[in-house]
Structure formats: C-alpha cells, structure tokens
Amino acid sequence: MVSNFLQSGTTNELNAFYIKLFNDIPDLLFEFIITRDNTYQFPFVSKSVNEIFEITSEHFSDSDKFLVYNRIVESDRFLFFDSLLHAKRSLSRWECEFRVVLPKRGLRWLKMSAKPEMYDNDNIGFYGRVVDVTDLKEQEIKLKISEERFKFALEASTAGVWDWNLTSNTVFYSSQSMKILEQDSLDIFDNPERWDEIVHRDDLEKYYADIHEHFENKTPFYENYHRVLTSSGKYKWILDRGKVIERDSNGKPLRVIGTHTDISAQKEKELELVKTMELYSQQNSRLLNFSHIVSHNLNTQAGNIKTILDFIESDDEEDIMEEMLVSLRSVSNDLNETIANLTQLVQIESNANIPILSLNLSQYLTKTLDLIKHLKNYNEVSIINEIDAEACVDFNPAYLESVFLNFTTNAIKYADKNRAIEIKYTYALEDGKKTLSISDNGLGIDLEKYGSYLFGMYKTFHNHEESRGLGLHLTKNQIESMNGTVSVTSEVGVGTTFKITFNDILIEQKVKS
C-alpha cells in the first residue's frame, strides 16, 4: 500500500508524508550545504532539533547559524570542525562524537553522521543525522571505569587469575599467573592439560578429586593446595580456587573462573612448624623418660641412704660402721651423678635452637596491647609509651611478647581500685646497657616480706582469684635465658617498677658459639 502511494501520490502529498515521517523520528535529520564562497546553509532540519539542540528549526533559516556552535563544549569544538573540514576536502563521510551543554538538559553526548555530495555549482552538501548517545556514552564510561578498576585490582593483587572455557578447552592466565610460574609467554599454556603437567605428581589425585567434586555440584567452589613446577625447575606451593559460572541445561560445566596464589613462604613456615613440633615432642619425650629414670634413681638412693643410716644407728661395731660409711659414700656419688645429669639435660633443653632476632620494642608493645584489649578493665588503663620508636633489642619474639604480656596484665590485675590505672613503659641506656622499665600505680609489693621469693614458683602476694604464682617465675627464666636480668622496686600503696636489662653482646656471642 505504501508503494502504491509513493508511485501515485502528488508531490505535495509526498512532501507531506516525508515531513510527517521525519518529524516522528527522534534523531535529528538535516541537509547542510557549504557553498563555494564558504557560507553555510540549512535547507532542511527536522523538528527533532528542538530536543537535540534545544533550538527551534526557524533559527536555521535565518542568519543565526552559530547557535549550534555555542552549544558545543569548548574543548570539543576543534574536533567538530576539524572532522567537518576533513570530510569536505576528501568527500568522505562526516563522523564525529561531541558534547553539548543545553539550557534545560545540561551536558549531552551527540553523534554526527553525514554523507557528502558535490553539486554542479561546486557546492558541497551533507545529508545526515545527529543522535543523542548520552545514555550509551555514560554506560560506556562506567564500563571503562569498571574495567580499569578491575585491571588495577588484578595487577595489584598477589593472586593470579584464570578463566577456563571448557567449550573451546582454552584457558586465559593473567600476567600475575605467569609471574608466579616465572613464565614470559602464554604459549606454553594454550590448553588446560599443560597446567596438569606441571602439578606435582604426589598432589594430582587430590587435585583432580577436588575439581571433579565441584564440577558435580557437591561443593560450592573448588579449592586445592598443590605444588607446581616453575620454569626454573623448582616447585612452588599454590592455593588454587575456582568456581563454575556457566553450565548447560544438563548441568555440565561450560566456564570456570578462579585464582591461584603463591603460598610457598607460608607452606615453608608450616613445614618448619611441624618439624619444630616434632622436635619438641621428641625432646619432651626424652625429658619425660629421663625424669622418670631420675625420679626412680633418687627414690632408690634415698631409700639406700635411709637403710644405711638405720644400720649405723642400730650397730656401733667399728667394722660395720666402716662398711656402712663406704656404702654411704657410694650412694652419695651416685646421687651426685644423677643430679649432674639432670642439670645438664635441663641446660640442653632450655637453650637448644632458641631463635634470636632484632626486635622493635615499641612494635611489640603495641602487639601485646592488642592482645589484651578484651580484659574487663583495659578501657580504664592509661598507657604511657616513652619507648624510642627506633629502639631494638636482640631477643626471642615469643619471649618478648610473653614478658610484655605478663608485666602488663599483672599491672592491670593488681590495680588499686581507688585510682585510675596507669602503666608507663620507659626505654633508656644505662652504663651502655639497654634497659626497659615497666611501671604501674597499683597495689605495690611488700619487698621486705616477699622480696626473697618474689620470682619463685607458685608464690603469690595478693589474694587475687586468678593468681597462680607462675607468671613472674616464667618471665624471669625467659629474660635470663636471653642473658638479661630483671630487677624490681616497689612500694605498697604506690606502685611497682620492673626493670629489664638486656645484654645483646652476650646474646650475639652465644649465637655464634
């Protein structure tokens, strides 16, 4: 029907039809002519110009042709006219994206597309359209920002990212993945089987089992620890995680994405910890066995001594007395040997393989305070840290943490309820020795009464329900095992100060020996 109308309709009817059609199109349709004397004419502009530029079509029929130019964002004007001149000279399609600022709708993105044509009079005409692509451009910008964020996160992350397409049986590996494997090219991993080839054979069974379990929807995601062979010929431990993100109608996996992280350092520490625990277990077993032997020997020898003394008391014959004295000497020698063996064992067990590092005192104090924030009175404690931020001592990390922990918790535990708790930490050099003082304003200790056994085992000085009498004893042993010393000053009702004197030089000599 339309075809018949176009063939049979009068010129006026056709024009009316086209005008009506053009006016219903949301895009701006136009005819633009550049005359040979370089003037601009707009023979036709659709009514959509009211929406696109917020300019009435009548403005394009008078001399005010620069309203469009004034709408264009200043930084885009050069691009706009440069593309126009290029299209004019080459008679190629005029394509351009630019921004305009409209009185009502503000900033908008527009896309120009027009076909040039040379007329007989040397005028050049452009037939085209202008489309508002603001929504599309905003989505494009958001997508680009999102991609840049993802790219940055990917590059900043220590984890490598992989994307496995099971349909094509291809895998994408990020640059971090290749860095983990010490590889420069993706060519060696053009299919998943290449990855399987570098997995340590002892880890393959568990590796395949975990993958298949997830593929069968038995687990929400895949996770496996295994070793992979790098280009250097060495194995690295990685944590491999993945999740199926696409399945077919039958539940068959089509696409899997995931990460793998180099955990070699962590794994090495775990293995070292296992070895250390095994060593401690062996040492404890030896100590337990030896303690049993020593206990048995001491009891036996004590019984022998009692028997000999009983004989001496009941018989005054000279020969018997002499014989008993010889026996007593023998038992005494055995007892001395047993005690010497026990002393040697304790020394060996106490000093074997204790790691000594250069430790920042202020950092370890902060670490300790973080551990005790759960204490009920902690929020009432005023901490005064006068330790030099650069102050370091040679000490065992676990021991230093324990020392801080015990002295600090004691200061809180034995605080005076009648005043706010205050704990001060002071670092100084005294006679060339590094010292650390920990002072509190708590109950204080009667040193005249308790000073002689202050650091003894199971000794307590305040009727506190949590007192066990082990803390100070263990702390003193830890300090002294590092060749340091600890002293105390205290006044009842005023507070207590513990001073630790470190001996880094002696520690270094001990380590070297």
Secondary structure, DSSP 8 states (H G I E B T S, - for coil): -HHHHHHHS-HHHHHHHHHHHHHH-SSEEEEEEE-TTS-EEEEEE-TTHHHHTS--GGGGSSS-TTHHHHHB-HHHHHHHHHHHHHHHHHT--EEEEEEEEETTTEEEEEEEEEEEEE-TTS-EEEEEEEEE-HHHHHHHHHHHHHHHHHHHHHHH-SEEEEEEETTTTEEEE-HHHHHHTT-S-SGGGSSHHHHHHHB-GGGHHHHHHHHHHHHTTSSSSEEEEEEEE-TTS-EEEEEEEEEEEEE-TT--EEEEEEEEEE-HHHHHHHHHHHHHHHHHHHHHHHHHHHHHHHHHHHHHHHHHHHHHHHHHHH---HHHHHHHHHHHHHHHHHHHHHHHHHHHHHHHHHHTT---EEEEHHHHHHHHHHHTTTSTTGGGEEEEEES-TT-EEEE-HHHHHHHHHHHHHHHHHT--TTS-EEEEEEEEEETTEEEEEEEE-SS---HHHHGGGTTSTT---S--TT--S-HHHHHHHHHHHTT-EEEEEEETTTEEEEEEE--HHHHHHHHH-
